[in-house]
Amino acid sequence: MTTKYGRIEIANTESFSCHLSGFGISPYLQEKLLYLAQEGTYLEASQTGESLLNLKISPVQIYRLANHYGQYIEAPLNDTLIDKEPPVKQQKIAA
């Protein structure tokens, strides 16, 4: 693993090596990469990340990260929209 202090090694038996979201990227770096991803293309985000953080990050990895969290955010929104039926308009009948 590469940190801002340099390369470190973490044993696979340590809890820090478990990746809950499936990505071997720290939550802090995920947040920064997602911010860069929304500002332009994934290639631009990769280049900016490499320039600012001195880390080589693939545009595909940024895409997967953005897609993962996009689906995570989108799912409850879709459920809410699908569950609600549109209101029924009642027409007045002239007598």
N, C-alpha and C positions, 0 to 999 in steps of 0.2 A: 504494500500500500504506500502511496506517496502522499505525504502531508506537506503543509507549508514549511515544515521544519526539515523535510527530506524524506528519504525512503525508510520505512520501518516494516518489520515483519511481525505478523500476529498469528499465533497458533490457531489451527482450525478448531481446537477444543474450546477456545475462549468465546464468551458470549458476544463479544464485539464483532466476531467474524460471521455471525448469523445475520443474514440480510432479509429483514422482514418484508420489504417491498420487492425483493428479487433483484435489486441492483447493488452492485458492490461499490456504491458511491455514498458518501456520507450525506445525511439529510441537509446539511449546510450547503454542500456542493450541488446537490439536486436542486435546491431552491435557486441558487445562482444560475445554474444552467437553464432552468425553466424561465427565469427572467430574461436571459439572453435569447432563448428560443422565441419568445413572444415579440421581441424587438425586430426580428428580421428572419432570414432563412436559417435553416439548420447549419448550413455551411458557414454563414457569417457568424453564427453563435459559436461554432467550433473554433473559428479563427480568432474571434475576440477572446474566448476562454483561454486559448493557447497563449495569446499575447499578454493577457492580464495575469493569468495564474501559472503560466509556464507549464501547463499540462496538455498533453496531446489527447484530445477528446474527439472521437469520431462523430461526424454529423448524424450517422445512423443511430448511435447511442443516444444522442440528444433527441432524435425523433422518437425512439422507443420510450424514453422517459416522458416526453410530452404526451405521447399517445396513451401511455399507461395512466397518467394522472388525469388526462382529458376524459377517458372512459370512466374513471372513478368518480369524477365530478358530474359527468353527463347522465349516468345511470339513474340516480334519484330524481333528476329533473325530468327524464323521460317517463318514469313511473308516475310522477305527479301529473303530468300532462295526459297520459293515457287513462289514468283512473278517473279523471274528472270528465263528466259528460257535459256537452255544451248546454247552456240554459235554453229552455223551450220558450219561444215567444207565444204569448196568448193573444189571439186576435179578438177584438171586440165585434160582436155581431149586432148590426143595426136592426132595431125592431120596427 
